[in-house]
Each structure stands twice: as C-alpha cells, then as structure tokens.
C-alpha cells in the first residue's frame, strides 16, 4: 500500500453521523446493577461512579472512520508522518501507537488531506456508538461475547479490523468494543454533579485522555457505551479512529 492508497482508504471508510442528541453517562441504579453482576466481580465502585450523572447533550454532525486505522495504513503513511506503528499483528490489524504519536499523526494527516483530522471527543464516540437510543452496547442492549475481541475471545492479541460484524454500532461502525482501546480527545474530568468521591482528575493515569471500548485485554464492563476508561498501563494497546471534517 502506498501513501495515496492509505489516504483513499481513510476517506472511503468515513461514515456521516448526523447532528443529534445523545445520552452520556449512567444513573446510580445502572452502576449498582453492574456492581452486583456476578461476572463483574472485582470491578471497583470508583471505576463506574465516574459515569454518574446521566445527561443529554447535543452533538453536531461529524464524519468518523468505520474501521480502526490499520498497521498497513500507518506503515504506508510513515514516510510522510515519521510515525511507525507498534505491531500487534498483521497488516489488517489495528495500528496501536502511543497517545502523543496519535496526536502527531492527526496533525500530519490534516496536512496530507487538506482538512482537519482529529480524534473523536467522548461525546462523539458515544453518539457514533449509541445513536438515537439508550442502548447499553454499540450493538444493542443484550450482552453477547461473540460480538467483539474482548478477553472472552481468547485471542490474546488484536484481530483484523472488522472481523466482528455482529458488533456493529448504531451507525455501522466496527470494533467500537474490544480489539484496541480507543483514544478520544477528551481529557478526563468528573462530570458536573458527580458523586463527591469521584476524583476531579486522575493524576495517576499515564495519559489525561479518556479511552472507550476496551481491548482484547478487557472484560464486559468496558463494552458498555457509558464506560469511561483511561491509560493505566504504559503498554496498553490504543487504536486510532479518526474524525475528518
């Protein structure tokens, strides 16, 4: 794949997400139900209370990639961006790079494409996953382990992008759950009106940015649209899903 092909694949994968309202966050009843679930033993209340309270926000229209950026695409772009991918798998696996490299890649692609390229905000990510309803997971309300490359798949590594079509989101985006945790451009902060015990900042995290969806290392709790995660390990695989305006 050459640079032109890599750029063309980015543009051809873009999905138009219309402007609309989206529900962000959870209520306390949802958090209590999750903490009581037998399969989530070990999940700490502090992890989920960061989702409280629930609110509705308006999100302007945007264009976002259906697939995560692949190793082949980032490798082809390397002569122009000087950003090598961290190889987790084959050329059709998601490219995983560090947070700072991801922002540098967005800057380089903005120049190459002649239009702003960036990461989605947390609100845009949830809008692309959830659409117009209150679905728990990008595909709906029912949990199913065969819809994403989470720890249950037993892969122990990334999988080719788009290999789990049953996990498609409200707007048809793939791999929004599992495979590689997705970095957003939203810095972690407690939601307005959050419980008093929720920290305003997470100074112990390796990056200040919110991640969504979890990776092959994670369990069901990270599959929910409302789950707020972060970079708590220096080797955590981060996938790249670009917004191109």
Secondary structure, DSSP 4 states (H G I P E B T S, - for coil): --HHHHHHHHHHTEEEE--EEEEES--HHHHHHHHH-GGGTT--HHHHHTT-S-EEEEE--EEEESSPPBHHHHHHHHHHH----B-SSSTTBBPB--HHHHHHHHHHHHHHHTS-EEEPPHHHHHHHHHTTS--SBTTBSS--GGGSBSGGG--SS--BTT--GGG--TT----SSBSSEEEEEEEP-PPTT--TTS-S--TTSSSSEEEES--TT--GGGGSTT--B---STT--EE--EEE-
